[in-house]
Amino acid sequence: MSGTRTRVLAVCGHEAGHGTALRHLAGPATTVVTGGRELHRALAARPAGQDTAVVPMTFGRDPELAADAARAVRALPPGERRGAVVAEPFGTPGHLVGWLRAAASTVPAEAALLLTAPTGDPYQDAELYRVAHLVRRYGRHRLVEGALIGGDPDPAEAVRRCALLGARQVAVLSAAFLPPVPPPAPAGVSVLDTGPLLSPAALAAVLSARAAAAVRRLHDTGEDGTAAALAAAGQHGPAHSHGPDGGHGHHHPHHGPGAGHSHGHAPQSPQAQQHVHPSPLTAARSHL
């Protein structure tokens, strides 16, 4: 392995506000970029042969982000590709459910939970509602709703719906990298701001783990992650059904350590999801 420090390119899509949510958090070894030309320029500008991990900043709702990263790496001239690797995405929907449940553990049980995230395509938006269902199914809050920033329902409309369903407190949880923006509250309803889903330290820990694992894989096996990223994107979308129980038997190479095993996306039992974490940093470490 090279003795130089690994360069991390955190490539951002709509879940990170195309970089606006993360630029102020990037350390000296991390560059926050959007996909396409900005990512290509950052790859081309790095020192020849420097270990560079491209980490798709998604919680699993935007598999195309990883595919775009893979195409950018493959577009490099052969002499410039050495040391460049596409890491596993920052998180999966399973990670997101776990982190949201950890955040919800500090919210009064009688409050409604409102999960907010920027709108994407119809399938990405539908994934947010699947995540909301799992947070409710394996949590202690009776009412868990989703809201799409820039979509329908937006957070303000979703809070009104919670009020109509009897909620007097609504806690807004970000299901993305953007901090939550509590909307105006209807009369008689208070809206709670839970803050960012992950602390800067937790976010940095996960980002570092993804980059380190990718570079280690590159040096151990020669695998640069591009094939797995392209395959993962191809397994989602209109033709990709997880079935009524959320389970499936094909392989998902983008699900982190132990990748390649067959599994279901949904928790198999309440007991499997009963890990409540005392802090976002602990939550992040337990879901690496």
Order of alpha helices (4+ residues) and beta strands (2+ residues): beta-beta-alpha-beta-alpha-alpha-beta-alpha-beta-alpha-beta-alpha-beta-beta-alpha-alpha-beta-beta-alpha
